[in-house]
Amino acid sequence: MNEYMNEPIERIWVPEDVVNTYKKLQDKAAVAKIFCIPVKQVTKILNDNK
């Protein structure tokens, strides 16, 4: 399988990444999908970083 497929890379993100992405998209659901986290967590991160 590794002959034609790269190993998955686990991306490490920080809350600032979520905030910056939200500033660009202005859509909590889209940000949650990008970072694979619930919308509730996106809202919490946004509220904590105001």
PETA-V119958 format. One line per field, one symbol per residue. ss: DSSP state (2 for helix, 1 for strand, 0 for the rest). psi: psi as a letter, one per 30 degrees, with the letter a starting at -180 (. if undefined). A space follows every 10 residues. Layout:
ss: ???
psi: ???
This chain:
ss: 0000000000 0000222222 2222200222 2222200022 2222222200
psi: efegklkkkj kklleeeeee eeeeehjeee eeeeghllee eeeeeeefg.
